[in-house]
Amino acid sequence: MNNMIKRFGVTFGLVGLFVLGACGTDEATKSAETAPSMEPVEAELNVPATADKDEAVTLAVRVTQDGKAVDDADEIKFEVWKNGAKEASETTEAALTEDGVYEAETTFSDEAVYTVQVHVTARSMHTMPTTNVTVGHPETAAEAEAEEDHHNHAGADIVLDPTQAVAKEVQSFTVNVEIEHEALTGADVQLEVFKDGADKHDWVKLDETEGGSYAGEHTFPEAGTYNVQVHVTKGHDIHEHIMETVEVK
């Protein structure tokens, strides 16, 4: 009798271990299935290469992860700006239209080359590819605008000082502006600072200190040659700019 009880106890124990082992395997499998994927979220832009001025254009992006559509993105938005004028960019929220495809609509107000950048935030990841759209005939429009600027503001004189700086030290800049030999007051003056090939451009707004003179500060993160484009605008009639290089040691 005792032997039978012992055998039954051993058998029951083995069965219990088998059941517990199976449960552990199931839990591990479920955990592996529910763990977030480490594959990168990818965004494929679908934007026309050309467009007409004031034409409604659909901007689309297909978002995937590991080849599967992502329908639960946290945020999708398109940022659009005319090349050389990122400070005036416009942002539009996109909406899900089908599996992994998000769309928004925009119009382009000028004949120019525009940059379209999509900002995708999904599953704790972020990606922001860009593409260009050529609107109308920008070369012809640019030539006409340049001719008009030359005719109206042939006497524009913009001076940036200094053109040297030290990395990681605050550098003061001054810009003096004259139009047809007269100091330009009440203008909006900004510096666009960047290295050749860099995606990131820093913008520095200058304050007017006296008639036609504007001042501001910038800190360069590292040594090298930087492009500094001075933008001067006033109302709708004046938009001047010059490009300088600043050597940072």
C-alpha positions as CSV (number, residue, x, y, z in Angstrom):
1,M,0.0,0.0,0.0
2,N,2.8,2.4,1.0
3,N,4.6,1.6,-2.3
4,M,1.5,2.4,-4.3
5,I,1.2,5.8,-2.5
6,K,4.8,6.5,-3.1
7,R,4.4,5.7,-6.9
8,F,1.3,7.8,-7.1
9,G,3.2,10.7,-5.4
10,V,6.1,10.5,-7.8
11,T,3.8,10.3,-10.8
12,F,1.7,13.3,-9.7
13,G,4.9,15.3,-9.0
14,L,6.2,14.6,-12.6
15,V,2.9,15.6,-14.0
16,G,3.0,18.8,-12.0
17,L,6.5,19.7,-13.2
18,F,5.4,19.1,-16.8
19,V,2.4,21.3,-16.4
20,L,4.4,24.1,-14.7
21,G,7.1,23.8,-17.5
22,A,4.4,24.1,-20.2
23,C,2.9,27.1,-18.5
24,G,6.3,28.7,-18.3
25,T,6.9,28.1,-22.0
26,D,3.5,29.6,-22.8
27,E,4.2,32.7,-20.7
28,A,7.6,33.1,-22.4
29,T,6.1,32.8,-25.8
30,K,3.4,35.3,-25.0
31,S,6.0,37.7,-23.6
32,A,8.1,37.4,-26.8
33,E,5.0,38.0,-28.9
34,T,3.9,41.1,-27.0
35,A,7.4,42.7,-26.7
36,P,7.8,45.8,-28.8
37,S,9.7,45.4,-32.1
38,M,13.2,46.9,-32.2
39,E,13.0,47.3,-35.9
40,P,13.1,51.0,-37.0
41,V,10.0,52.8,-38.1
42,E,10.3,53.8,-41.8
43,A,8.6,56.6,-43.6
44,E,8.3,56.6,-47.4
45,L,7.2,60.0,-48.8
46,N,4.8,60.2,-51.8
47,V,4.9,63.8,-52.9
48,P,4.8,65.2,-56.5
49,A,8.1,66.5,-57.8
50,T,6.3,69.4,-59.5
51,A,3.2,71.5,-58.9
52,D,1.5,74.6,-60.1
53,K,1.2,77.8,-58.1
54,D,-1.9,77.9,-55.8
55,E,-2.7,74.3,-56.8
56,A,-4.1,72.0,-54.0
57,V,-1.5,69.2,-53.6
58,T,-1.8,66.0,-51.6
59,L,1.2,65.1,-49.4
60,A,1.4,61.5,-48.4
61,V,3.7,59.2,-46.3
62,R,3.6,55.5,-45.8
63,V,4.7,54.4,-42.4
64,T,5.9,50.8,-41.7
65,Q,7.8,48.8,-39.2
66,D,9.4,45.5,-40.2
67,G,7.4,45.6,-43.4
68,K,4.0,46.0,-41.7
69,A,1.8,49.1,-41.8
70,V,1.9,51.4,-38.7
71,D,-1.7,52.7,-38.0
72,D,-1.0,53.9,-34.5
73,A,1.5,56.7,-35.0
74,D,1.6,59.3,-32.2
75,E,2.0,62.2,-34.5
76,I,2.4,62.8,-38.3
77,K,2.9,66.3,-39.6
78,F,4.3,67.9,-42.8
79,E,6.5,71.0,-42.6
80,V,6.8,73.0,-45.9
81,W,9.1,75.9,-46.6
82,K,10.5,77.8,-49.6
83,N,14.2,77.0,-49.9
84,G,16.2,79.6,-48.1
85,A,13.2,80.6,-45.9
86,K,12.9,77.9,-43.3
87,E,12.0,80.4,-40.7
88,A,8.7,81.0,-42.5
89,S,7.8,77.3,-42.7
90,E,4.2,76.1,-42.3
91,T,3.2,72.9,-40.6
92,T,0.1,70.7,-41.3
93,E,-1.2,67.7,-39.3
94,A,-1.7,64.5,-41.4
95,A,-4.5,62.0,-41.0
96,L,-4.6,58.2,-41.5
97,T,-6.4,57.4,-44.8
98,E,-5.5,53.7,-45.2
99,D,-3.1,51.0,-43.9
100,G,0.0,53.0,-42.8
101,V,-0.7,55.9,-45.2
102,Y,-1.1,59.4,-43.7
103,E,-2.1,62.4,-45.9
104,A,-2.4,66.2,-45.7
105,E,-3.1,68.9,-48.3
106,T,-1.3,72.1,-49.0
107,T,-0.8,74.8,-51.6
108,F,2.3,76.7,-52.8
109,S,1.9,80.4,-53.0
110,D,5.1,81.2,-55.1
111,E,7.0,79.9,-58.0
112,A,10.0,78.4,-56.3
113,V,11.6,75.2,-55.1
114,Y,10.1,74.1,-51.8
115,T,11.3,71.6,-49.2
116,V,8.7,69.2,-47.8
117,Q,9.7,67.4,-44.6
118,V,7.5,64.9,-42.8
119,H,7.9,64.5,-39.0
120,V,6.9,60.9,-37.9
121,T,6.6,60.0,-34.3
122,A,5.6,56.4,-33.7
123,R,6.3,53.6,-31.3
124,S,8.9,55.7,-29.4
125,M,10.8,56.4,-32.6
126,H,11.2,59.5,-34.7
127,T,12.1,60.0,-38.4
128,M,11.9,63.0,-40.7
129,P,12.8,62.5,-44.3
130,T,12.6,65.3,-46.8
131,T,12.0,65.9,-50.5
132,N,11.7,68.9,-52.9
133,V,8.8,70.2,-55.0
134,T,9.4,72.6,-57.9
135,V,6.5,75.0,-58.2
136,G,5.9,76.7,-61.6
137,H,9.0,78.0,-63.3
138,P,11.2,79.3,-60.4
139,E,14.2,80.2,-62.6
140,T,12.1,82.7,-64.6
141,A,10.4,84.0,-61.5
142,A,13.8,84.3,-59.6
143,E,15.3,86.2,-62.6
144,A,12.4,88.7,-62.6
145,E,12.6,89.1,-58.8
146,A,16.4,89.7,-59.0
147,E,15.9,92.3,-61.7
148,E,13.3,94.1,-59.6
149,D,15.5,94.0,-56.5
150,H,18.4,95.3,-58.4
151,H,16.3,98.1,-59.8
152,N,14.7,99.1,-56.5
153,H,17.7,98.4,-54.1
154,A,20.8,98.6,-56.1
155,G,22.4,100.7,-53.4
156,A,22.0,98.2,-50.5
157,D,25.1,97.9,-48.3
158,I,25.2,95.3,-45.6
159,V,28.3,94.8,-43.4
160,L,28.7,91.9,-40.9
161,D,31.4,92.3,-38.2
162,P,33.4,90.3,-37.1
163,T,34.2,87.4,-39.4
164,Q,36.2,85.4,-36.8
165,A,35.2,83.7,-33.6
166,V,36.3,81.2,-30.9
167,A,34.5,77.9,-30.4
168,K,32.3,77.6,-27.3
169,E,32.7,81.3,-26.5
170,V,29.8,83.8,-26.8
171,Q,30.5,86.0,-29.9
172,S,28.9,89.4,-30.4
173,F,28.0,90.4,-34.0
174,T,26.9,93.7,-35.5
175,V,25.3,94.4,-38.8
176,N,25.2,97.8,-40.4
177,V,22.6,98.3,-43.1
178,E,22.3,101.2,-45.6
179,I,20.0,101.5,-48.5
180,E,21.0,104.0,-51.2
181,H,23.6,105.4,-48.7
182,E,21.0,106.0,-46.0
183,A,20.8,104.0,-42.7
184,L,18.0,101.5,-42.7
185,T,16.1,101.7,-39.4
186,G,13.2,99.5,-38.1
187,A,14.3,96.5,-40.1
188,D,14.1,92.8,-39.2
189,V,17.7,91.5,-39.2
190,Q,18.6,87.8,-38.7
191,L,21.7,85.7,-39.1
192,E,21.4,82.2,-40.5
193,V,24.4,80.2,-39.3
194,F,25.3,76.8,-40.8
195,K,28.1,74.6,-42.1
196,D,28.2,73.3,-45.7
197,G,26.1,70.2,-46.0
198,A,24.6,70.5,-42.5
199,D,20.9,70.0,-42.1
200,K,20.7,72.1,-39.0
201,H,20.7,75.9,-39.4
202,D,20.8,78.2,-36.4
203,W,18.9,81.5,-36.5
204,V,20.0,84.6,-34.6
205,K,17.7,87.6,-34.3
206,L,19.5,90.9,-34.0
207,D,18.2,93.9,-32.1
208,E,18.6,97.5,-33.4
209,T,21.0,99.4,-31.3
210,E,21.1,102.7,-33.2
211,G,20.0,103.9,-36.6
212,G,20.9,101.2,-39.2
213,S,23.0,99.2,-36.7
214,Y,21.9,95.8,-35.3
215,A,23.5,93.5,-32.7
216,G,23.2,90.0,-31.4
217,E,25.2,87.0,-30.0
218,H,25.9,83.5,-31.0
219,T,28.0,80.6,-29.7
220,F,29.7,78.3,-32.2
221,P,29.8,74.7,-30.9
222,E,33.1,73.7,-32.6
223,A,35.9,75.1,-34.7
224,G,35.6,75.3,-38.5
225,T,34.3,77.4,-41.3
226,Y,30.7,78.6,-41.0
227,N,28.4,80.2,-43.5
228,V,26.6,83.2,-42.0
229,Q,23.8,84.6,-44.2
230,V,22.5,88.0,-43.2
231,H,18.7,88.5,-43.9
232,V,17.3,92.0,-43.8
233,T,13.6,92.6,-44.3
234,K,11.3,95.6,-43.9
235,G,7.7,95.4,-44.9
236,H,6.9,93.9,-48.3
237,D,9.4,96.1,-50.2
238,I,12.8,95.3,-48.8
239,H,14.3,91.8,-48.6
240,E,18.1,91.9,-48.8
241,H,20.7,89.3,-47.9
242,I,24.4,88.7,-48.1
243,M,26.5,85.6,-47.4
244,E,29.7,85.7,-45.4
245,T,32.0,83.1,-43.9
246,V,33.2,83.1,-40.3
247,E,36.3,81.3,-39.3
248,V,35.9,79.7,-35.9
249,K,39.1,78.6,-34.0
